[in-house]
Amino acid sequence: MARETKMTKCVFCGENATKQNSAGQPVCKECREKEPRDVACPDCGMPMKIKEGRYGYFWGCEGYPQCQKTYQIEALVEEED
């Protein structure tokens, strides 16, 4: 069952997200059935995961504190042509 989430952006399309998928990533109702996104850190190559901060959700490197690379969710939204 998808969990409720604070207002943030969907990791797939950038629309307002209302649920979380099985990996805890914020998703909209149209994208809730998609497989969780896997994103690798461009600096160290470790996986990035969705973290919740003071200002909402963001992508953060699992190599923290050695690697402090972060992205806003909107920066990594897939372009669907």
mmCIF file of the N, C-alpha and C atoms, coordinates in Angstrom:
data_MODEL
# 
_entry.id   MODEL 
# 
loop_
_atom_site.group_PDB 
_atom_site.id 
_atom_site.type_symbol 
_atom_site.label_atom_id 
_atom_site.label_alt_id 
_atom_site.label_comp_id 
_atom_site.label_asym_id 
_atom_site.label_entity_id 
_atom_site.label_seq_id 
_atom_site.pdbx_PDB_ins_code 
_atom_site.Cartn_x 
_atom_site.Cartn_y 
_atom_site.Cartn_z 
_atom_site.occupancy 
_atom_site.B_iso_or_equiv 
_atom_site.pdbx_formal_charge 
_atom_site.auth_seq_id 
_atom_site.auth_comp_id 
_atom_site.auth_asym_id 
_atom_site.auth_atom_id 
_atom_site.pdbx_PDB_model_num 
ATOM 1   N N  . MET A 1 1  ? 0.840  -1.186 0.000   1.00 0.00 ? 1  MET A N  1 
ATOM 2   C CA . MET A 1 1  ? 0.000  0.000  0.000   1.00 0.00 ? 1  MET A CA 1 
ATOM 3   C C  . MET A 1 1  ? 0.880  1.243  0.000   1.00 0.00 ? 1  MET A C  1 
ATOM 4   N N  . ALA A 1 2  ? 0.598  2.154  -0.853  1.00 0.00 ? 2  ALA A N  1 
ATOM 5   C CA . ALA A 1 2  ? 1.387  3.382  -0.948  1.00 0.00 ? 2  ALA A CA 1 
ATOM 6   C C  . ALA A 1 2  ? 1.128  4.276  0.257   1.00 0.00 ? 2  ALA A C  1 
ATOM 7   N N  . ARG A 1 3  ? 2.202  4.876  0.765   1.00 0.00 ? 3  ARG A N  1 
ATOM 8   C CA . ARG A 1 3  ? 2.078  5.770  1.907   1.00 0.00 ? 3  ARG A CA 1 
ATOM 9   C C  . ARG A 1 3  ? 1.817  7.192  1.430   1.00 0.00 ? 3  ARG A C  1 
ATOM 10  N N  . GLU A 1 4  ? 1.125  7.960  2.271   1.00 0.00 ? 4  GLU A N  1 
ATOM 11  C CA . GLU A 1 4  ? 0.899  9.369  1.976   1.00 0.00 ? 4  GLU A CA 1 
ATOM 12  C C  . GLU A 1 4  ? 2.214  10.109 2.122   1.00 0.00 ? 4  GLU A C  1 
ATOM 13  N N  . THR A 1 5  ? 2.369  11.205 1.425   1.00 0.00 ? 5  THR A N  1 
ATOM 14  C CA . THR A 1 5  ? 3.587  11.989 1.502   1.00 0.00 ? 5  THR A CA 1 
ATOM 15  C C  . THR A 1 5  ? 3.250  13.473 1.541   1.00 0.00 ? 5  THR A C  1 
ATOM 16  N N  . LYS A 1 6  ? 4.200  14.286 1.977   1.00 0.00 ? 6  LYS A N  1 
ATOM 17  C CA . LYS A 1 6  ? 4.037  15.730 1.924   1.00 0.00 ? 6  LYS A CA 1 
ATOM 18  C C  . LYS A 1 6  ? 4.051  16.163 0.466   1.00 0.00 ? 6  LYS A C  1 
ATOM 19  N N  . MET A 1 7  ? 3.587  17.360 0.211   1.00 0.00 ? 7  MET A N  1 
ATOM 20  C CA . MET A 1 7  ? 3.568  17.858 -1.164  1.00 0.00 ? 7  MET A CA 1 
ATOM 21  C C  . MET A 1 7  ? 4.992  17.991 -1.687  1.00 0.00 ? 7  MET A C  1 
ATOM 22  N N  . THR A 1 8  ? 5.294  17.268 -2.724  1.00 0.00 ? 8  THR A N  1 
ATOM 23  C CA . THR A 1 8  ? 6.596  17.311 -3.380  1.00 0.00 ? 8  THR A CA 1 
ATOM 24  C C  . THR A 1 8  ? 6.393  16.931 -4.831  1.00 0.00 ? 8  THR A C  1 
ATOM 25  N N  . LYS A 1 9  ? 7.452  16.726 -5.572  1.00 0.00 ? 9  LYS A N  1 
ATOM 26  C CA . LYS A 1 9  ? 7.363  16.403 -6.995  1.00 0.00 ? 9  LYS A CA 1 
ATOM 27  C C  . LYS A 1 9  ? 7.610  14.921 -7.235  1.00 0.00 ? 9  LYS A C  1 
ATOM 28  N N  . CYS A 1 10 ? 6.941  14.375 -8.231  1.00 0.00 ? 10 CYS A N  1 
ATOM 29  C CA . CYS A 1 10 ? 7.091  12.976 -8.629  1.00 0.00 ? 10 CYS A CA 1 
ATOM 30  C C  . CYS A 1 10 ? 8.486  12.774 -9.227  1.00 0.00 ? 10 CYS A C  1 
ATOM 31  N N  . VAL A 1 11 ? 9.160  11.676 -8.860  1.00 0.00 ? 11 VAL A N  1 
ATOM 32  C CA . VAL A 1 11 ? 10.509 11.409 -9.356  1.00 0.00 ? 11 VAL A CA 1 
ATOM 33  C C  . VAL A 1 11 ? 10.515 11.020 -10.835 1.00 0.00 ? 11 VAL A C  1 
ATOM 34  N N  . PHE A 1 12 ? 9.362  10.705 -11.407 1.00 0.00 ? 12 PHE A N  1 
ATOM 35  C CA . PHE A 1 12 ? 9.293  10.298 -12.804 1.00 0.00 ? 12 PHE A CA 1 
ATOM 36  C C  . PHE A 1 12 ? 8.883  11.430 -13.737 1.00 0.00 ? 12 PHE A C  1 
ATOM 37  N N  . CYS A 1 13 ? 7.843  12.188 -13.361 1.00 0.00 ? 13 CYS A N  1 
ATOM 38  C CA . CYS A 1 13 ? 7.300  13.175 -14.297 1.00 0.00 ? 13 CYS A CA 1 
ATOM 39  C C  . CYS A 1 13 ? 7.365  14.610 -13.793 1.00 0.00 ? 13 CYS A C  1 
ATOM 40  N N  . GLY A 1 14 ? 7.627  14.835 -12.524 1.00 0.00 ? 14 GLY A N  1 
ATOM 41  C CA . GLY A 1 14 ? 7.718  16.185 -12.006 1.00 0.00 ? 14 GLY A CA 1 
ATOM 42  C C  . GLY A 1 14 ? 6.399  16.788 -11.566 1.00 0.00 ? 14 GLY A C  1 
ATOM 43  N N  . GLU A 1 15 ? 5.304  16.047 -11.714 1.00 0.00 ? 15 GLU A N  1 
ATOM 44  C CA . GLU A 1 15 ? 4.001  16.526 -11.244 1.00 0.00 ? 15 GLU A CA 1 
ATOM 45  C C  . GLU A 1 15 ? 3.956  16.444 -9.723  1.00 0.00 ? 15 GLU A C  1 
ATOM 46  N N  . ASN A 1 16 ? 2.924  17.019 -9.125  1.00 0.00 ? 16 ASN A N  1 
ATOM 47  C CA . ASN A 1 16 ? 2.788  16.950 -7.670  1.00 0.00 ? 16 ASN A CA 1 
ATOM 48  C C  . ASN A 1 16 ? 2.568  15.507 -7.232  1.00 0.00 ? 16 ASN A C  1 
ATOM 49  N N  . ALA A 1 17 ? 3.360  15.068 -6.268  1.00 0.00 ? 17 ALA A N  1 
ATOM 50  C CA . ALA A 1 17 ? 3.283  13.694 -5.767  1.00 0.00 ? 17 ALA A CA 1 
ATOM 51  C C  . ALA A 1 17 ? 2.392  13.643 -4.535  1.00 0.00 ? 17 ALA A C  1 
ATOM 52  N N  . THR A 1 18 ? 1.624  12.571 -4.419  1.00 0.00 ? 18 THR A N  1 
ATOM 53  C CA . THR A 1 18 ? 0.744  12.393 -3.267  1.00 0.00 ? 18 THR A CA 1 
ATOM 54  C C  . THR A 1 18 ? 1.001  11.081 -2.548  1.00 0.00 ? 18 THR A C  1 
ATOM 55  N N  . LYS A 1 19 ? 1.790  10.206 -3.124  1.00 0.00 ? 19 LYS A N  1 
ATOM 56  C CA . LYS A 1 19 ? 2.071  8.882  -2.553  1.00 0.00 ? 19 LYS A CA 1 
ATOM 57  C C  . LYS A 1 19 ? 3.561  8.606  -2.601  1.00 0.00 ? 19 LYS A C  1 
ATOM 58  N N  . GLN A 1 20 ? 3.970  7.501  -1.970  1.00 0.00 ? 20 GLN A N  1 
ATOM 59  C CA . GLN A 1 20 ? 5.344  7.010  -2.063  1.00 0.00 ? 20 GLN A CA 1 
ATOM 60  C C  . GLN A 1 20 ? 5.289  5.594  -2.601  1.00 0.00 ? 20 GLN A C  1 
ATOM 61  N N  . ASN A 1 21 ? 6.275  5.230  -3.442  1.00 0.00 ? 21 ASN A N  1 
ATOM 62  C CA . ASN A 1 21 ? 6.332  3.866  -3.939  1.00 0.00 ? 21 ASN A CA 1 
ATOM 63  C C  . ASN A 1 21 ? 7.025  2.967  -2.910  1.00 0.00 ? 21 ASN A C  1 
ATOM 64  N N  . SER A 1 22 ? 7.300  1.727  -3.268  1.00 0.00 ? 22 SER A N  1 
ATOM 65  C CA . SER A 1 22 ? 7.876  0.759  -2.326  1.00 0.00 ? 22 SER A CA 1 
ATOM 66  C C  . SER A 1 22 ? 9.261  1.148  -1.825  1.00 0.00 ? 22 SER A C  1 
ATOM 67  N N  . ALA A 1 23 ? 9.975  1.992  -2.575  1.00 0.00 ? 23 ALA A N  1 
ATOM 68  C CA . ALA A 1 23 ? 11.311 2.436  -2.163  1.00 0.00 ? 23 ALA A CA 1 
ATOM 69  C C  . ALA A 1 23 ? 11.266 3.770  -1.409  1.00 0.00 ? 23 ALA A C  1 
ATOM 70  N N  . GLY A 1 24 ? 10.062 4.286  -1.151  1.00 0.00 ? 24 GLY A N  1 
ATOM 71  C CA . GLY A 1 24 ? 9.933  5.543  -0.435  1.00 0.00 ? 24 GLY A CA 1 
ATOM 72  C C  . GLY A 1 24 ? 10.103 6.772  -1.302  1.00 0.00 ? 24 GLY A C  1 
ATOM 73  N N  . GLN A 1 25 ? 10.068 6.598  -2.621  1.00 0.00 ? 25 GLN A N  1 
ATOM 74  C CA . GLN A 1 25 ? 10.217 7.720  -3.542  1.00 0.00 ? 25 GLN A CA 1 
ATOM 75  C C  . GLN A 1 25 ? 8.850  8.361  -3.777  1.00 0.00 ? 25 GLN A C  1 
ATOM 76  N N  . PRO A 1 26 ? 8.773  9.703  -3.760  1.00 0.00 ? 26 PRO A N  1 
ATOM 77  C CA . PRO A 1 26 ? 7.484  10.361 -4.001  1.00 0.00 ? 26 PRO A CA 1 
ATOM 78  C C  . PRO A 1 26 ? 7.042  10.189 -5.451  1.00 0.00 ? 26 PRO A C  1 
ATOM 79  N N  . VAL A 1 27 ? 5.781  9.796  -5.645  1.00 0.00 ? 27 VAL A N  1 
ATOM 80  C CA . VAL A 1 27 ? 5.223  9.573  -6.978  1.00 0.00 ? 27 VAL A CA 1 
ATOM 81  C C  . VAL A 1 27 ? 3.811  10.142 -7.062  1.00 0.00 ? 27 VAL A C  1 
ATOM 82  N N  . CYS A 1 28 ? 3.390  10.463 -8.284  1.00 0.00 ? 28 CYS A N  1 
ATOM 83  C CA . CYS A 1 28 ? 2.011  10.897 -8.518  1.00 0.00 ? 28 CYS A CA 1 
ATOM 84  C C  . CYS A 1 28 ? 1.159  9.650  -8.762  1.00 0.00 ? 28 CYS A C  1 
ATOM 85  N N  . LYS A 1 29 ? -0.146 9.838  -8.863  1.00 0.00 ? 29 LYS A N  1 
ATOM 86  C CA . LYS A 1 29 ? -1.014 8.671  -9.021  1.00 0.00 ? 29 LYS A CA 1 
ATOM 87  C C  . LYS A 1 29 ? -0.825 7.976  -10.366 1.00 0.00 ? 29 LYS A C  1 
ATOM 88  N N  . GLU A 1 30 ? -0.402 8.702  -11.400 1.00 0.00 ? 30 GLU A N  1 
ATOM 89  C CA . GLU A 1 30 ? -0.177 8.069  -12.700 1.00 0.00 ? 30 GLU A CA 1 
ATOM 90  C C  . GLU A 1 30 ? 1.091  7.211  -12.715 1.00 0.00 ? 30 GLU A C  1 
ATOM 91  N N  . CYS A 1 31 ? 2.070  7.542  -11.892 1.00 0.00 ? 31 CYS A N  1 
ATOM 92  C CA . CYS A 1 31 ? 3.370  6.846  -11.900 1.00 0.00 ? 31 CYS A CA 1 
ATOM 93  C C  . CYS A 1 31 ? 3.551  5.876  -10.734 1.00 0.00 ? 31 CYS A C  1 
ATOM 94  N N  . ARG A 1 32 ? 2.536  5.679  -9.933  1.00 0.00 ? 32 ARG A N  1 
ATOM 95  C CA . ARG A 1 32 ? 2.713  4.875  -8.711  1.00 0.00 ? 32 ARG A CA 1 
ATOM 96  C C  . ARG A 1 32 ? 3.008  3.408  -8.976  1.00 0.00 ? 32 ARG A C  1 
ATOM 97  N N  . GLU A 1 33 ? 2.685  2.897  -10.149 1.00 0.00 ? 33 GLU A N  1 
ATOM 98  C CA . GLU A 1 33 ? 2.927  1.488  -10.464 1.00 0.00 ? 33 GLU A CA 1 
ATOM 99  C C  . GLU A 1 33 ? 4.294  1.245  -11.093 1.00 0.00 ? 33 GLU A C  1 
ATOM 100 N N  . LYS A 1 34 ? 5.032  2.296  -11.406 1.00 0.00 ? 34 LYS A N  1 
ATOM 101 C CA . LYS A 1 34 ? 6.354  2.127  -12.023 1.00 0.00 ? 34 LYS A CA 1 
ATOM 102 C C  . LYS A 1 34 ? 7.356  1.595  -11.008 1.00 0.00 ? 34 LYS A C  1 
ATOM 103 N N  . GLU A 1 35 ? 8.377  0.904  -11.528 1.00 0.00 ? 35 GLU A N  1 
ATOM 104 C CA . GLU A 1 35 ? 9.463  0.416  -10.679 1.00 0.00 ? 35 GLU A CA 1 
ATOM 105 C C  . GLU A 1 35 ? 10.228 1.599  -10.098 1.00 0.00 ? 35 GLU A C  1 
ATOM 106 N N  . PRO A 1 36 ? 10.747 1.480  -8.864  1.00 0.00 ? 36 PRO A N  1 
ATOM 107 C CA . PRO A 1 36 ? 11.530 2.583  -8.285  1.00 0.00 ? 36 PRO A CA 1 
ATOM 108 C C  . PRO A 1 36 ? 12.723 2.948  -9.159  1.00 0.00 ? 36 PRO A C  1 
ATOM 109 N N  . ARG A 1 37 ? 13.059 4.233  -9.173  1.00 0.00 ? 37 ARG A N  1 
ATOM 110 C CA . ARG A 1 37 ? 14.186 4.722  -9.975  1.00 0.00 ? 37 ARG A CA 1 
ATOM 111 C C  . ARG A 1 37 ? 15.496 4.393  -9.299  1.00 0.00 ? 37 ARG A C  1 
ATOM 112 N N  . ASP A 1 38 ? 16.477 4.034  -10.099 1.00 0.00 ? 38 ASP A N  1 
ATOM 113 C CA . ASP A 1 38 ? 17.839 3.833  -9.630  1.00 0.00 ? 38 ASP A CA 1 
ATOM 114 C C  . ASP A 1 38 ? 18.697 4.936  -10.236 1.00 0.00 ? 38 ASP A C  1 
ATOM 115 N N  . VAL A 1 39 ? 19.341 5.723  -9.378  1.00 0.00 ? 39 VAL A N  1 
ATOM 116 C CA . VAL A 1 39 ? 20.185 6.821  -9.829  1.00 0.00 ? 39 VAL A CA 1 
ATOM 117 C C  . VAL A 1 39 ? 21.559 6.646  -9.205  1.00 0.00 ? 39 VAL A C  1 
ATOM 118 N N  . ALA A 1 40 ? 22.603 6.710  -10.020 1.00 0.00 ? 40 ALA A N  1 
ATOM 119 C CA . ALA A 1 40 ? 23.975 6.601  -9.521  1.00 0.00 ? 40 ALA A CA 1 
ATOM 120 C C  . ALA A 1 40 ? 24.564 7.993  -9.354  1.00 0.00 ? 40 ALA A C  1 
ATOM 121 N N  . CYS A 1 41 ? 25.363 8.166  -8.331  1.00 0.00 ? 41 CYS A N  1 
ATOM 122 C CA . CYS A 1 41 ? 26.027 9.447  -8.078  1.00 0.00 ? 41 CYS A CA 1 
ATOM 123 C C  . CYS A 1 41 ? 27.078 9.688  -9.163  1.00 0.00 ? 41 CYS A C  1 
ATOM 124 N N  . PRO A 1 42 ? 27.057 10.850 -9.800  1.00 0.00 ? 42 PRO A N  1 
ATOM 125 C CA . PRO A 1 42 ? 28.046 11.122 -10.840 1.00 0.00 ? 42 PRO A CA 1 
ATOM 126 C C  . PRO A 1 42 ? 29.455 11.338 -10.281 1.00 0.00 ? 42 PRO A C  1 
ATOM 127 N N  . ASP A 1 43 ? 29.580 11.661 -9.009  1.00 0.00 ? 43 ASP A N  1 
ATOM 128 C CA . ASP A 1 43 ? 30.888 11.907 -8.409  1.00 0.00 ? 43 ASP A CA 1 
ATOM 129 C C  . ASP A 1 43 ? 31.582 10.628 -7.953  1.00 0.00 ? 43 ASP A C  1 
ATOM 130 N N  . CYS A 1 44 ? 30.864 9.755  -7.228  1.00 0.00 ? 44 CYS A N  1 
ATOM 131 C CA . CYS A 1 44 ? 31.513 8.572  -6.661  1.00 0.00 ? 44 CYS A CA 1 
ATOM 132 C C  . CYS A 1 44 ? 30.956 7.252  -7.187  1.00 0.00 ? 44 CYS A C  1 
ATOM 133 N N  . GLY A 1 45 ? 29.831 7.277  -7.895  1.00 0.00 ? 45 GLY A N  1 
ATOM 134 C CA . GLY A 1 45 ? 29.267 6.057  -8.464  1.00 0.00 ? 45 GLY A CA 1 
ATOM 135 C C  . GLY A 1 45 ? 28.352 5.273  -7.535  1.00 0.00 ? 45 GLY A C  1 
ATOM 136 N N  . MET A 1 46 ? 28.248 5.679  -6.279  1.00 0.00 ? 46 MET A N  1 
ATOM 137 C CA . MET A 1 46 ? 27.354 4.984  -5.347  1.00 0.00 ? 46 MET A CA 1 
ATOM 138 C C  . MET A 1 46 ? 25.906 5.328  -5.676  1.00 0.00 ? 46 MET A C  1 
ATOM 139 N N  . PRO A 1 47 ? 24.972 4.489  -5.238  1.00 0.00 ? 47 PRO A N  1 
ATOM 140 C CA . PRO A 1 47 ? 23.559 4.798  -5.503  1.00 0.00 ? 47 PRO A CA 1 
ATOM 141 C C  . PRO A 1 47 ? 23.113 6.047  -4.745  1.00 0.00 ? 47 PRO A C  1 
ATOM 142 N N  . MET A 1 48 ? 22.163 6.730  -5.333  1.00 0.00 ? 48 MET A N  1 
ATOM 143 C CA . MET A 1 48 ? 21.542 7.869  -4.658  1.00 0.00 ? 48 MET A CA 1 
ATOM 144 C C  . MET A 1 48 ? 20.158 7.424  -4.226  1.00 0.00 ? 48 MET A C  1 
ATOM 145 N N  . LYS A 1 49 ? 19.695 7.958  -3.106  1.00 0.00 ? 49 LYS A N  1 
ATOM 146 C CA . LYS A 1 49 ? 18.361 7.612  -2.635  1.00 0.00 ? 49 LYS A CA 1 
ATOM 147 C C  . LYS A 1 49 ? 17.627 8.876  -2.231  1.00 0.00 ? 49 LYS A C  1 
ATOM 148 N N  . ILE A 1 50 ? 16.317 8.755  -2.158  1.00 0.00 ? 50 ILE A N  1 
ATOM 149 C CA . ILE A 1 50 ? 15.479 9.875  -1.759  1.00 0.00 ? 50 ILE A CA 1 
ATOM 150 C C  . ILE A 1 50 ? 15.607 10.065 -0.257  1.00 0.00 ? 50 ILE A C  1 
ATOM 151 N N  . LYS A 1 51 ? 15.901 11.299 0.131   1.00 0.00 ? 51 LYS A N  1 
ATOM 152 C CA . LYS A 1 51 ? 16.008 11.653 1.544   1.00 0.00 ? 51 LYS A CA 1 
ATOM 153 C C  . LYS A 1 51 ? 15.059 12.810 1.806   1.00 0.00 ? 51 LYS A C  1 
ATOM 154 N N  . GLU A 1 52 ? 14.613 12.908 3.045   1.00 0.00 ? 52 GLU A N  1 
ATOM 155 C CA . GLU A 1 52 ? 13.726 14.003 3.418   1.00 0.00 ? 52 GLU A CA 1 
ATOM 156 C C  . GLU A 1 52 ? 14.500 15.004 4.253   1.00 0.00 ? 52 GLU A C  1 
ATOM 157 N N  . GLY A 1 53 ? 14.490 16.232 3.827   1.00 0.00 ? 53 GLY A N  1 
ATOM 158 C CA . GLY A 1 53 ? 15.199 17.284 4.533   1.00 0.00 ? 53 GLY A CA 1 
ATOM 159 C C  . GLY A 1 53 ? 14.260 18.364 5.028   1.00 0.00 ? 53 GLY A C  1 
ATOM 160 N N  . ARG A 1 54 ? 14.831 19.402 5.529   1.00 0.00 ? 54 ARG A N  1 
ATOM 161 C CA . ARG A 1 54 ? 14.065 20.521 6.073   1.00 0.00 ? 54 ARG A CA 1 
ATOM 162 C C  . ARG A 1 54 ? 13.133 21.135 5.038   1.00 0.00 ? 54 ARG A C  1 
ATOM 163 N N  . TYR A 1 55 ? 13.561 21.145 3.777   1.00 0.00 ? 55 TYR A N  1 
ATOM 164 C CA . TYR A 1 55 ? 12.787 21.788 2.721   1.00 0.00 ? 55 TYR A CA 1 
ATOM 165 C C  . TYR A 1 55 ? 12.101 20.802 1.785   1.00 0.00 ? 55 TYR A C  1 
ATOM 166 N N  . GLY A 1 56 ? 11.963 19.569 2.190   1.00 0.00 ? 56 GLY A N  1 
ATOM 167 C CA . GLY A 1 56 ? 11.282 18.561 1.382   1.00 0.00 ? 56 GLY A CA 1 
ATOM 168 C C  . GLY A 1 56 ? 12.225 17.437 0.977   1.00 0.00 ? 56 GLY A C  1 
ATOM 169 N N  . TYR A 1 57 ? 11.809 16.680 -0.022  1.00 0.00 ? 57 TYR A N  1 
ATOM 170 C CA . TYR A 1 57 ? 12.574 15.522 -0.476  1.00 0.00 ? 57 TYR A CA 1 
ATOM 171 C C  . TYR A 1 57 ? 13.638 15.920 -1.485  1.00 0.00 ? 57 TYR A C  1 
ATOM 172 N N  . PHE A 1 58 ? 14.732 15.139 -1.533  1.00 0.00 ? 58 PHE A N  1 
ATOM 173 C CA . PHE A 1 58 ? 15.814 15.377 -2.484  1.00 0.00 ? 58 PHE A CA 1 
ATOM 174 C C  . PHE A 1 58 ? 16.571 14.081 -2.696  1.00 0.00 ? 58 PHE A C  1 
ATOM 175 N N  . TRP A 1 59 ? 17.345 14.015 -3.791  1.00 0.00 ? 59 TRP A N  1 
ATOM 176 C CA . TRP A 1 59 ? 18.237 12.880 -4.044  1.00 0.00 ? 59 TRP A CA 1 
ATOM 177 C C  . TRP A 1 59 ? 19.544 13.147 -3.303  1.00 0.00 ? 59 TRP A C  1 
ATOM 178 N N  . GLY A 1 60 ? 19.992 12.193 -2.498  1.00 0.00 ? 60 GLY A N  1 
ATOM 179 C CA . GLY A 1 60 ? 21.257 12.326 -1.793  1.00 0.00 ? 60 GLY A CA 1 
ATOM 180 C C  . GLY A 1 60 ? 22.104 11.073 -1.968  1.00 0.00 ? 60 GLY A C  1 
ATOM 181 N N  . CYS A 1 61 ? 23.407 11.241 -2.043  1.00 0.00 ? 61 CYS A N  1 
ATOM 182 C CA . CYS A 1 61 ? 24.325 10.121 -2.227  1.00 0.00 ? 61 CYS A CA 1 
ATOM 183 C C  . CYS A 1 61 ? 24.389 9.277  -0.967  1.00 0.00 ? 61 CYS A C  1 
ATOM 184 N N  . GLU A 1 62 ? 24.382 7.949  -1.131  1.00 0.00 ? 62 GLU A N  1 
ATOM 185 C CA . GLU A 1 62 ? 24.502 7.049  0.014   1.00 0.00 ? 62 GLU A CA 1 
ATOM 186 C C  . GLU A 1 62 ? 25.910 7.054  0.591   1.00 0.00 ? 62 GLU A C  1 
ATOM 187 N N  . GLY A 1 63 ? 26.866 7.653  -0.109  1.00 0.00 ? 63 GLY A N  1 
ATOM 188 C CA . GLY A 1 63 ? 28.234 7.745  0.373   1.00 0.00 ? 63 GLY A CA 1 
ATOM 189 C C  . GLY A 1 63 ? 28.454 8.894  1.345   1.00 0.00 ? 63 GLY A C  1 
ATOM 190 N N  . TYR A 1 64 ? 27.387 9.558  1.766   1.00 0.00 ? 64 TYR A N  1 
ATOM 191 C CA . TYR A 1 64 ? 27.489 10.664 2.716   1.00 0.00 ? 64 TYR A CA 1 
ATOM 192 C C  . TYR A 1 64 ? 28.084 10.142 4.011   1.00 0.00 ? 64 TYR A C  1 
ATOM 193 N N  . PRO A 1 65 ? 29.020 10.764 4.658   1.00 0.00 ? 65 PRO A N  1 
ATOM 194 C CA . PRO A 1 65 ? 29.503 12.127 4.515   1.00 0.00 ? 65 PRO A CA 1 
ATOM 195 C C  . PRO A 1 65 ? 30.720 12.268 3.597   1.00 0.00 ? 65 PRO A C  1 
ATOM 196 N N  . GLN A 1 66 ? 31.303 11.179 3.098   1.00 0.00 ? 66 GLN A N  1 
ATOM 197 C CA . GLN A 1 66 ? 32.451 11.304 2.212   1.00 0.00 ? 66 GLN A CA 1 
ATOM 198 C C  . GLN A 1 66 ? 32.058 12.005 0.910   1.00 0.00 ? 66 GLN A C  1 
ATOM 199 N N  . CYS A 1 67 ? 30.912 11.685 0.376   1.00 0.00 ? 67 CYS A N  1 
ATOM 200 C CA . CYS A 1 67 ? 30.399 12.332 -0.831  1.00 0.00 ? 67 CYS A CA 1 
ATOM 201 C C  . CYS A 1 67 ? 29.118 13.067 -0.445  1.00 0.00 ? 67 CYS A C  1 
ATOM 202 N N  . GLN A 1 68 ? 29.047 14.344 -0.743  1.00 0.00 ? 68 GLN A N  1 
ATOM 203 C CA . GLN A 1 68 ? 27.905 15.148 -0.324  1.00 0.00 ? 68 GLN A CA 1 
ATOM 204 C C  . GLN A 1 68 ? 27.061 15.627 -1.502  1.00 0.00 ? 68 GLN A C  1 
ATOM 205 N N  . LYS A 1 69 ? 27.107 14.891 -2.608  1.00 0.00 ? 69 LYS A N  1 
ATOM 206 C CA . LYS A 1 69 ? 26.351 15.272 -3.809  1.00 0.00 ? 69 LYS A CA 1 
ATOM 207 C C  . LYS A 1 69 ? 24.852 15.139 -3.559  1.00 0.00 ? 69 LYS A C  1 
ATOM 208 N N  . THR A 1 70 ? 24.095 16.157 -3.915  1.00 0.00 ? 70 THR A N  1 
ATOM 209 C CA . THR A 1 70 ? 22.639 16.133 -3.803  1.00 0.00 ? 70 THR A CA 1 
ATOM 210 C C  . THR A 1 70 ? 22.026 16.755 -5.048  1.00 0.00 ? 70 THR A C  1 
ATOM 211 N N  . TYR A 1 71 ? 20.790 16.409 -5.316  1.00 0.00 ? 71 TYR A N  1 
ATOM 212 C CA . TYR A 1 71 ? 20.010 16.990 -6.403  1.00 0.00 ? 71 TYR A CA 1 
ATOM 213 C C  . TYR A 1 71 ? 18.592 17.211 -5.922  1.00 0.00 ? 71 TYR A C  1 
ATOM 214 N N  . GLN A 1 72 ? 17.974 18.279 -6.393  1.00 0.00 ? 72 GLN A N  1 
ATOM 215 C CA . GLN A 1 72 ? 16.545 18.444 -6.185  1.00 0.00 ? 72 GLN A CA 1 
ATOM 216 C C  . GLN A 1 72 ? 15.847 17.410 -7.059  1.00 0.00 ? 72 GLN A C  1 
ATOM 217 N N  . ILE A 1 73 ? 14.694 16.946 -6.643  1.00 0.00 ? 73 ILE A N  1 
ATOM 218 C CA . ILE A 1 73 ? 13.975 15.928 -7.404  1.00 0.00 ? 73 ILE A CA 1 
ATOM 219 C C  . ILE A 1 73 ? 13.706 16.396 -8.829  1.00 0.00 ? 73 ILE A C  1 
ATOM 220 N N  . GLU A 1 74 ? 13.353 17.661 -8.997  1.00 0.00 ? 74 GLU A N  1 
ATOM 221 C CA . GLU A 1 74 ? 13.034 18.183 -10.324 1.00 0.00 ? 74 GLU A CA 1 
ATOM 222 C C  . GLU A 1 74 ? 14.212 18.110 -11.284 1.00 0.00 ? 74 GLU A C  1 
ATOM 223 N N  . ALA A 1 75 ? 15.439 18.135 -10.768 1.00 0.00 ? 75 ALA A N  1 
ATOM 224 C CA . ALA A 1 75 ? 16.627 18.120 -11.623 1.00 0.00 ? 75 ALA A CA 1 
ATOM 225 C C  . ALA A 1 75 ? 16.840 16.784 -12.315 1.00 0.00 ? 75 ALA A C  1 
ATOM 226 N N  . LEU A 1 76 ? 16.298 15.714 -11.759 1.00 0.00 ? 76 LEU A N  1 
ATOM 227 C CA . LEU A 1 76 ? 16.521 14.384 -12.337 1.00 0.00 ? 76 LEU A CA 1 
ATOM 228 C C  . LEU A 1 76 ? 15.254 13.759 -12.889 1.00 0.00 ? 76 LEU A C  1 
ATOM 229 N N  . VAL A 1 77 ? 14.248 14.568 -13.176 1.00 0.00 ? 77 VAL A N  1 
ATOM 230 C CA . VAL A 1 77 ? 13.014 14.041 -13.760 1.00 0.00 ? 77 VAL A CA 1 
ATOM 231 C C  . VAL A 1 77 ? 13.306 13.592 -15.175 1.00 0.00 ? 77 VAL A C  1 
ATOM 232 N N  . GLU A 1 78 ? 12.850 12.384 -15.505 1.00 0.00 ? 78 GLU A N  1 
ATOM 233 C CA . GLU A 1 78 ? 13.078 11.837 -16.852 1.00 0.00 ? 78 GLU A CA 1 
ATOM 234 C C  . GLU A 1 78 ? 12.318 12.644 -17.884 1.00 0.00 ? 78 GLU A C  1 
ATOM 235 N N  . GLU A 1 79 ? 12.953 12.887 -18.990 1.00 0.00 ? 79 GLU A N  1 
ATOM 236 C CA . GLU A 1 79 ? 12.290 13.543 -20.109 1.00 0.00 ? 79 GLU A CA 1 
ATOM 237 C C  . GLU A 1 79 ? 11.513 12.477 -20.879 1.00 0.00 ? 79 GLU A C  1 
ATOM 238 N N  . GLU A 1 80 ? 10.193 12.624 -20.934 1.00 0.00 ? 80 GLU A N  1 
ATOM 239 C CA . GLU A 1 80 ? 9.364  11.685 -21.706 1.00 0.00 ? 80 GLU A CA 1 
ATOM 240 C C  . GLU A 1 80 ? 8.925  12.371 -22.972 1.00 0.00 ? 80 GLU A C  1 
ATOM 241 N N  . ASP A 1 81 ? 9.464  11.922 -24.060 1.00 0.00 ? 81 ASP A N  1 
ATOM 242 C CA . ASP A 1 81 ? 9.146  12.551 -25.363 1.00 0.00 ? 81 ASP A CA 1 
ATOM 243 C C  . ASP A 1 81 ? 7.994  11.851 -26.036 1.00 0.00 ? 81 ASP A C  1 
# 
